[in-house]
């Protein structure tokens, strides 16, 4: 099959598949967005309901408070109480209470005096309330509204005013929650499912007004979990309560819930913590209609996109197939190692691709040379900086000693001869230190490549331990074999150099530790051999652990800081690894591990074979 045909089929299938995938992805995203938006709307309705209830309660409280302050009814009740004419005027006051309740649009209204004397109430069934309950309602906090719990939940507001003789007259109003919920539900197109049994409305005593009754005794609202009661309640002497309506769905609460529906649980609370939980239900018919419209739009767009993409793919395949075949043949020569400029025929982007490929071949060679040079410069710059830093440290005491000698000599100080010996020793010691730094740097810079040969791992480990027995003195130095290691190919002298450095560092770490011990352990998994050097010294701080293998990093006053750097370089050139493992098994000291491959270093790292003269 020719390249052009293959490209046409491939592009066409990719176009169709990508169009389908994009369509599915867009649909999924739109469906998720629309569904989440719908759910957010439902959840937002809870806040809207709570806000509407609070606004209604605040409006009721403002209305009732203003009535107490500016209306004559409460003032006249106070005057009647003080003058003893309350009984003669009670009927008149009661009639005015009924009138004011209708004017306020409240479901319940009660005017009373402290200690529980009811002056007027509407509906009249409230007159049967106990004096203690009336007194509690009047004395309750009037600065905020309260929720009345029970079979007929209500929003209760109140106000009080003192008579000239100091008698407290109060007005308590209640607005039933159910009608408020029904009004909000109709406005928002939802269904409210209350957690309390809904009660049917019944006629007032004179048949001219209606109010929902409850068999609960009225009292001031109380915080959760104790249920609070409002002013509109009756004792057992009141007319019997009506049969409760089924609590599943409010009959006049907005949209039907037939079919799918989204639900959210909400509650309204007052300042004291009393809460009325309820559930809102919103039909998903609107959501389903929106999703169906999304499906239709995405489907049409996907089909159109697939057809257009397939046609474009055929045209593109025919236009670039032949030039690409030539380009592939020429590029194959480069892949085979013949890095020659391409002879590309064609026009447009294909020709630009060929020219760019030619430039890439040229730039690649130049870049490789530049990177190698820059890497060498950066490496030597860092080494020079570190060497300068290390050499600078010994120069300070040398300079101080010389300057002191010059001052003593200039003053012909009699202590000159005494200080001369001390100063010259300091100079010689620091010069020796500089010499050691230069020597170690020379070893680091001129480290020869490994000259591998077959070596016995166990013999090398025993040899290193035996070399340090005398230096260990009373310290415990031992060799442990976990699994017998096979012979490996490695530079014996360099491996001994690494192990010597590790063992010497471990001995230095435990020389002042009672019962100090150093263990050299060998192990193998058949492909790699490991040498682990563990001690029970004070260990290595986390701050210094990250710089262990950097040149000139050391905690010793007499060290150059190149030992571990040289050791790690030897490990790398053997295709192995030298690492700091951490603390010993007992949580103390430090463990370093050298891992070497059994087959030895790669051929590119090997030096000439060892000569007979060593």
Secondary structure, 3 states (H helix, E strand, C coil): CCHHHHHHHHHHHHHHHHHHHHHHHHHHHHHHHHHHHHHHHHHHHHHHHHHHHHHHHHHHHHHHHHHHHHCHHHHHHHHHHHHCCHHHHHHHHHHHHHHHHHHHCCCEEEEEEHHHEEEEEECHHHHHCCHHHHHHHHHCCCCCCEEECCCCCEEEEEEEEECCCCCEEEEEEEEEHHHHHHHHHHHHCCEEEECCCECCCEECCCCCCEECCCCCCCCCCCCCCCCCCCCCCCCCCCCCCCCCECCCCCCCCCCCCCCCEEEEEEEEECCCCCEEEEEEEEECHHHHHHHHHHHHHHHHHHHHHHHHHHHHHHHHHHHHHHHHHHHHHHHHHHHCCCCCCCCCCCCHHHHHHHHHHHHHHHHHHHHHHHHHHHHHHHHHHHHHHHHHHHHHHHHHHHHHHHHHHHHHHHCCCCCHHHHHHHHHHHHHHHHHHHHHHHHHHHHHHCCCCECCEEECHHHHHHHHHHHCHHHHCCCEEEEEECCCCCCEEECHHHHHHHHHHHHHHHHHHHCCCCCCEEEEEEEECCCEEEEEEEECCCCCCHHHHCCCCCCCCCCCCCCCCCHHHHHHHHHHHCCCEEEEEECCCCCCCCEEEEEEECCCCCHHHECCCCCCCC
